Amino acid sequence: MSLSNQQREQIADLLKGTIRRKLSAYSPESNNMPFHVRLLGQDRMALFSFIQSINTTLGTSIFEQVAAIIAVPHFRRAINQYKDFSNTISDKAQVVIQRIVDDLRAARTRPNKPAEIAEILQVAKTGTLKKVKRPRIDLFLESRDGTEYYFDLKTAKPNIDEIVGFKRKMLEWVAIRGAVSPKPKIYTGLAIPYNPYEPQPYDRWTFQGMFDLPNEIKVAEEFWDFLGGKNTYEELLQIFEDVGIELRSEIDAKFASFAPKH
């Protein structure tokens, strides 16, 4: 097994606590949807709203907390919502980043993250340092050899404008870190917790042309097994399933209260 019993319990407790808090505080949204309610029923509409809320919580909070729990034994540091990050960037680094993005968008160059990092770090401490909004780092890891990993977790299927924005953000994180440390061993990239296209392979072509896929994107098994070792992804799915089975009666009871009375 890749996960210890303690890790399994931590993850299960996190999931159960989150679901139960949401169940206890849940009340249907006030949006009037009379056609939907009459067609599908108030109980189904209430459950649909609850599922949407859980989906948001998974994407914005749960996955990154689970990731940190899994990574702790394998990394020197593993922190979700990492806040110990600078907020200064060199104007010369910004010029380099803009040129990299422009060249990628125009297909004048192909993505090459190691080369892009090296180019940015060359100028990261030169020119005028400007303050920017402090980045939100979903997951920070430091490996035993000192390599720093900065992940942005994404669950939605992005469009091209969002992909360009993600790329710029990944490069800016390099520049911000380089403004403090001249030669950090750094990785910045996207983590996608599950493959929405399964059983088909993840549709990575949308990122091609902007992202160096092997060096910037980790999807599903690739991400979770990177954190915890082989089979971590499958073990994690089993934990989610076990918790779902345990809570099924509580969830059913909650939403049965919204069913029409005959």
C-alpha positions in Angstrom: 0.0 0.0 0.0 1.2 3.5 -0.8 -0.9 5.2 1.9 -0.5 4.5 5.6 -3.5 3.8 7.8 -3.0 7.2 9.4 -3.1 9.0 6.0 -6.2 7.0 5.1 -7.9 8.0 8.3 -6.9 11.7 7.9 -8.3 11.8 4.4 -11.5 10.0 5.3 -12.1 12.3 8.3 -11.5 15.3 6.1 -14.1 14.1 3.6 -16.7 13.0 6.3 -16.3 16.3 8.2 -16.7 18.4 5.1 -19.8 16.5 3.9 -21.5 16.5 7.3 -20.9 20.2 7.8 -22.4 20.9 4.5 -25.4 18.7 5.1 -26.1 20.3 8.5 -25.9 23.8 7.1 -27.6 23.1 3.7 -30.8 24.8 2.7 -32.0 24.9 -0.9 -31.1 28.0 -2.9 -33.7 30.6 -3.2 -33.6 30.8 -7.0 -37.1 30.2 -8.3 -37.0 27.4 -10.9 -40.7 26.3 -11.1 -40.4 24.4 -14.3 -37.4 22.4 -13.1 -39.0 21.7 -9.8 -42.2 20.5 -11.3 -40.4 18.4 -13.9 -37.8 16.8 -11.6 -39.0 17.3 -8.1 -37.8 19.5 -5.2 -35.7 16.7 -3.7 -33.8 16.1 -7.0 -33.2 19.8 -7.5 -32.0 20.1 -3.9 -29.6 17.2 -4.4 -28.4 18.7 -7.6 -27.6 22.0 -5.9 -25.8 20.1 -3.1 -23.7 18.2 -5.6 -22.7 21.4 -7.3 -21.6 22.8 -3.9 -19.5 19.7 -3.2 -17.9 19.8 -6.6 -16.8 23.4 -5.9 -15.4 22.5 -2.5 -13.4 19.6 -4.0 -11.9 21.9 -6.5 -11.1 24.8 -4.3 -10.2 23.1 -1.0 -10.3 19.4 -0.6 -8.0 18.2 -3.3 -5.2 20.4 -2.2 -5.6 19.4 1.4 -5.6 15.7 0.4 -2.5 16.3 -1.7 -0.6 17.7 1.2 -1.6 14.8 3.5 -0.3 12.3 0.9 2.9 14.2 0.2 4.1 14.7 3.8 6.0 11.5 4.2 7.8 11.8 0.8 8.9 15.5 0.8 10.8 17.7 3.1 7.9 20.1 3.2 4.3 19.8 1.9 2.0 22.8 2.4 -1.4 23.6 0.8 -2.4 27.2 0.5 1.3 28.2 0.8 1.6 31.8 1.8 5.4 32.2 2.4 6.0 33.5 -1.1 7.4 36.8 -2.2 5.4 39.5 -4.1 8.1 41.3 -6.0 9.0 40.8 -9.7 11.6 42.3 -12.0 10.4 44.5 -14.8 13.1 42.8 -17.0 11.7 39.4 -16.1 8.2 40.7 -17.1 9.5 41.7 -20.5 11.1 38.2 -21.0 7.8 36.5 -19.9 5.8 38.6 -22.3 8.1 37.7 -25.2 7.9 34.0 -24.3 4.1 34.1 -24.2 3.9 36.1 -27.5 6.3 33.7 -29.3 4.3 30.7 -28.1 1.0 32.2 -29.1 2.4 33.0 -32.6 4.0 29.5 -32.8 7.4 31.1 -33.4 8.8 28.8 -30.7 7.8 25.5 -29.0 7.3 25.2 -25.2 10.5 24.3 -23.4 10.1 24.9 -19.7 13.7 24.3 -18.6 14.9 26.8 -21.2 12.2 29.3 -20.2 13.1 29.0 -16.5 16.7 29.6 -17.2 16.0 32.7 -19.4 13.8 34.2 -16.7 16.2 33.5 -13.9 19.0 35.3 -15.8 17.2 38.6 -15.3 15.0 37.9 -12.3 17.2 40.0 -9.9 18.0 42.8 -12.4 16.2 46.0 -13.4 13.5 47.5 -11.2 11.7 45.2 -8.7 8.0 45.9 -8.5 5.4 44.7 -6.0 2.6 42.6 -7.3 -0.3 40.8 -5.7 1.0 37.9 -3.7 0.4 34.6 -5.6 -2.1 32.0 -4.3 -0.1 28.7 -4.3 -2.5 25.7 -4.0 0.3 23.2 -3.2 3.9 23.7 -2.3 6.4 20.9 -2.0 10.1 20.8 -1.3 11.9 17.6 -2.1 14.8 16.0 -0.3 17.2 17.4 -2.9 15.9 21.0 -2.4 13.7 21.2 -5.6 10.7 23.4 -5.0 7.4 22.5 -6.6 4.6 25.0 -7.0 1.3 23.6 -8.2 -1.9 25.3 -9.3 -4.8 22.7 -9.1 -7.4 22.9 -11.9 -10.5 20.8 -12.4 -12.3 22.7 -15.1 -11.7 22.3 -18.8 -10.0 25.5 -19.8 -10.4 27.6 -22.9 -7.5 29.0 -24.9 -7.5 32.4 -23.1 -7.4 30.7 -19.7 -4.6 28.5 -20.9 -2.5 31.6 -21.9 -3.3 33.1 -18.4 -2.2 29.9 -16.7 1.1 29.8 -18.7 1.8 33.4 -17.8 1.2 32.7 -14.1 3.6 29.7 -14.1 6.3 31.9 -15.6 5.6 34.7 -13.2 6.0 32.4 -10.2 9.5 31.5 -11.5 10.3 35.2 -11.8 9.0 36.1 -8.3 10.9 33.3 -6.7 14.0 34.2 -8.7 13.9 37.8 -7.5 14.6 36.4 -4.0 16.9 33.5 -4.8 19.2 33.7 -7.8 19.3 30.0 -8.6 16.3 28.1 -7.2 15.7 24.5 -8.2 12.1 25.2 -9.2 9.1 23.5 -10.9 5.9 25.4 -11.6 3.0 23.6 -13.2 -0.7 22.6 -13.3 -2.1 19.6 -11.4 -5.4 18.2 -12.7 -6.7 15.8 -10.0 -8.8 13.6 -12.4 -9.3 13.0 -16.1 -12.8 14.3 -17.1 -12.4 12.5 -20.4 -11.8 9.0 -18.9 -11.7 6.3 -20.2 -10.2 8.3 -23.1 -6.8 9.9 -22.5 -6.8 13.4 -21.1 -7.3 15.9 -23.9 -3.9 17.6 -23.6 -3.9 19.0 -27.1 -5.6 22.2 -25.8 -2.4 22.9 -23.8 -0.1 22.1 -26.7 1.7 25.1 -28.1 1.6 26.9 -24.7 2.7 24.2 -22.2 5.7 21.9 -22.1 3.4 18.9 -21.3 5.9 16.5 -19.7 7.4 19.3 -17.6 4.4 21.4 -16.6 1.2 19.3 -16.4 0.4 16.3 -14.2 -3.0 14.6 -14.6 -4.9 12.1 -12.4 -2.6 9.1 -11.7 0.5 11.0 -12.8 -0.2 13.7 -10.1 -1.3 11.5 -7.2 1.3 8.8 -7.8 4.0 11.6 -8.0 2.9 12.7 -4.5 2.6 9.3 -2.8 4.0 6.6 -5.0 2.6 3.9 -7.3 -1.1 3.1 -6.9 -1.8 6.1 -4.8 -4.5 7.3 -7.2 -6.4 4.0 -7.0 -6.1 3.8 -3.2 -7.5 7.4 -3.0 -10.5 6.5 -5.2 -11.2 3.7 -2.9 -11.2 6.0 0.2 -13.6 8.3 -1.5 -15.9 5.4 -2.4 -15.8 4.0 1.2 -16.7 7.4 2.6 -19.5 7.7 0.1 -20.9 4.4 1.1 -20.7 5.2 4.8 -22.5 8.6 4.3 -25.1 7.4 1.8 -27.9 6.9 4.4 -27.2 10.4 5.9 -27.3 12.0 2.5 -30.4 10.1 1.4 -32.2 11.1 4.7 -31.4 14.7 4.3 -32.8 15.0 0.7 -35.8 12.7 1.4 -37.1 15.6 3.5 -37.5 17.7 0.3 -39.6 15.0 -1.5 -43.2 15.8 -2.1 -45.6 14.5 0.6 -48.4 12.3 -0.7 
